[in-house]
């Protein structure tokens, strides 16, 4: 009887934790969408006319990421900064969306969104159902991320050809699909104690996956 009550209590705790993660993940997506809307409709002149604003926004994003281990533990500051961070990432996405629309490639945005949602759903389902231990790939994913950052920095100074852009974007898609599977298993096995931590990681996974899918679709344009 005690064992049954213990298992029931553990199940309820797990369900509660999962529900909070989903709620925060939804909040992140909503705040990002609002940020994109605000940036597209009210912030384009500011960001395009003053590149320093974009640089400041990126610096703020980095500061929030690297200090998240501290502020995620402090309420209600954690909810404020969590929402602000996801809002800012959406806000800084607006110039890219505007550029695609101005070039007549606005349909790529919808195609990338659809591909992102399908990839996220498929990767999440596989990670939830499979017996493969994705935790073993943590080191590979980390070094893959470092490699992508280094190559991306090189691409700033030596622009990629269409073929190289396609290869780089493809590897980015594969990398963040792997991160999605890894983080879904962290959620599945309750391998993280802070629900905001896993929600933030899942948001960054899907955000970067969207960017790389968009780059891949736009590689020849």
VOLUM-936945 format. One record per residue (C-alpha): y, z, x. Coordinates in steps of 0.2 Angstrom, whole numbers, plus 2048, in hexadecimal, padded with zeros to 3 digits. Last residue first. Layout:
BEGIN
YZX/...
# end
This chain:
BEGIN
8A56F685C/8956F6865/893708867/89970D856/88871284F/88371B85E/89472485F/89272A84D/880730850/88773A85F/895742855/88A746846/87D74E852/88B75885A/89075F849/87E762843/87A76C853/88B775853/88877B841/876781845/87D78B854/88A793849/87E79783C/87279F849/87F7AA850/8877AF83F/8767B583A/8757C1849/8647C884E/85C7B8854/8497B4856/8477B5843/8377AA844/83E79D839/85079F83E/84C79D851/84178E84B/84F786842/859788853/84C77F85D/84A771850/85D76F84F/85E76F862/851762864/85B757857/86A75B862/862754872/85A744869/86B73F862/874742872/86673887B/86A72A86F/87D72C872/87B72A884/86F71B883/87B712876/88A716881/88170F890/87D6FF887/88F6FD880/896700892/89C712896/8AD71689B/8AF71C8AD/8BB72B8AD/8B673289C/8A472C89E/8A27388AD/8A67468A2/899740895/88C73F8A3/8907518A8/88F757896/87F74E893/8777558A2/87C76789D/87576488C/86575D893/86476C89E/86577888F/85976E885/84C76E892/84E781895/84C784882/83D778880/830786880/83978E871/83477F867/822786865/81877885C/81077F84C/81A774841/821778830/83277F833/836774842/830765838/83B769829/84A76C834/84875C83D/84675282D/85575B825/861759834/85C747836/85F743824/87074C824/875744834/87073282E/87A73481E/88973A827/88872D834/88671F826/89572781D/8A072782D/89A715832/8A170F822/8B2712829/8B0705836/8C06FB831/8C96FF841/8D570A838/8C6713830/8BE716841/8CE71C848/8D272883A/8C073083B/8C373384E/8D573A84B/8CD74683D/8C074E848/8CC75A84F/8CE76283E/8BB76483C/8B976D84C/8C8778847/8C177D836/8B178283E/8BA78D84A/8C579483D/8B6799832/8AD7A1840/8BD7AA845/8C17B1834/8AF7B6831/8AD7BE842/8BE7C8840/8B77D0830/8AD7D8838/8AA7D884B/8997D3852/89C7C0852/8AC7C485B/8A37C986C/8957BC86E/8A27AF867/8AD7B1876/8A77A187F/8A779786E/8B879D869/8C079987A/8B878887A/8BF784868/8D078A86D/8D077F87C/8CB770871/8D9774865/8E6775874/8E076487A/8E275D869/8F4764868/8F875E879/8F474C874/90474D86A/90773D85F/8F573B85B/8F274D856/90275184D/902740844/8F074383F/8F3754839/8F6753826/8EA74881D/8DC74682B/8DE757832/8DE760821/8CF75681C/8C675882C/8CA76B82B/8C476C819/8B376481E/8B177082D/8B577F822/8A7779816/89B775823/89E78682B/89D78F81A/88C786816/88578D827/88C79E822/88379E812/873797819/8737A4826/8767B2819/8687AB80F/85C7AB81E/8607BD822/85D7C2810/84D7B980F/8477C1820/84C7D3819/8437CF809/8337CA812/8347D981E/8357E480F/8267DC806/81C7DD816/8207F0818/81C7F3805/80B7EA807/8087F4817/80C80580E/800800800/
# end
